[in-house]
Amino acid sequence: MQKFTESEMREIFKSSKVIAVVGLSPDEFRPSHGVASYLQRAGYRIIPVNPTCPEVLGEKSYASLKDIPEPIDIVDIFRRSEAVPELVEEAIIKGARIVWMQEGVVNETAARRAEQAGMKVIMDRCILKEHRFLVNN
């Protein structure tokens, strides 16, 4: 599993523009909503991936990663760990550069598969906390 320095993490944030948030909830009290809202305010284009709602945070929601018609930099995953392998396969097909599994989301097999496909993998870490720390330091 890759480990990234603060400098490498800053570069990930700096070079990324589009973040697909898998499991983004329309409920403003859910962690996925708060994180995506923060990232949107920080200037990232957020693409919701949630088959149960047509729109979140003013953006059209897609049923799956493969339905998104534009390139994706980061796939931010708010789903159970067992759902990650299928999402990694979709991320590979889409050509995403980074798979980010939120706190509590761990799947070593899927992480290795993503790394073998040339993707960067960040696992069991909150993208909001990392961004906030790196931007303010």
N, C-alpha and C positions, 0 to 999 in steps of 0.2 A: 504494500500500500504506500502510495506516494505521501511524502511530507513536504509541505511548502513553507518557505521562509516568509517573513512579513513582506519582504520586497516582492516575492513571487505572487503572494496573495494580492498585493496592491496592483500588480500588473494584470492579474485576472480581472479585477474590478474595472481597471482603466480600459482594458481592451474589449470588454463586454458591453453590449448595448441592449440585447434582446434576451429576456429571461422568461422561459415557459415555466409556469408554476403549476405543477401537477397536484391536483387535490385542492386547488384554491376554492375556498368556501365564500359564498356571498354573505355569510354571517360575520358581521364586523367584530364579534367577540371571539372568533376562532383565531388561533395563532397564524394560520396561513394567510388570513385576510390582513392582519396587522403587519406581517412581514412584507407581503406584496404591496400593500399601501405605502409602507416606508420606502421600498425600493422604487416605486413609481415616483414618489416625491423626490427621491435622490436622482431622478433623471433617466431611469431605465424604462424601456418599453416592456411592459408586462403582458404576457399572453396567458390567460387562464386556460387550464385544461381540467374540465369538469363536465362530464356528459349530462349532468342533471340540471344545469342552468345555462341560459343562452348568453348571459353577460355578467361580468363581475368587474367592479372598479372602472366602469365605462368602456370596457374592452370586450369584444366578441369572445365567447368561450368556445373551445373546441372539445370534441368528445375524446380525442386522443392526440398524441404528438404527431402522428402521421397525417392528421387532417390539417395541420397548420401549414398555410401556403407560403411561408417565408422562412428564411434562415433563422436558426436559434443559436445563441452563444452558450447559454447556461440552461440546463434542465434542473430545476429546483423541485425536489420530491418531498411532498407531504402525504405519503401513503405508507401503509404497513410494509415492513421489510420484505415480506414474501411477494409483494407486488413489484419489487424493483427489477428482477431479471427481465420481465417483459418490457418494462419502461426503458431499460438500457438498450434492448434490441431496437426499439423504436427510435431512441436517441441516436444510435449508430446509423440507422437508415437515414435519419434526418440530417446527419452530418454535424450534430451539436459538438461543441468543443469540450464542454465541461458537464459532468454529472455531479450535482450537489444533493446529498442526502441530509435532510434536516436532523436535528437532535432526536435521538431515539430510533433513527432509521439506519439499520446496519445490515448489509448483505455483502459478505466478503467475495462470494462467487461472482456476483454481478459486478462488483468493483473490479475484480481481476479481468473480467470479460471486457469492460469498458476501457481499462488500461491497455489491454491487448489490441483494442481497436484504435488506440492512439489518443484516447480522451484523457483529460485530467479528471481525477475523482477526489471529491471531498466528502467525507462520511461522518455522520453523527455530530455535525456542527451547525450552528444557526447562522445563516447567511446575514441576517440583520445584525447580530452581535459582532460578527467578523467585520462587516462593512463599517459599522459604527466605530469600532475600535481602531481600524486602520485609517479611516478618514480623519479621525480626531487625534491621531498620534503621528 
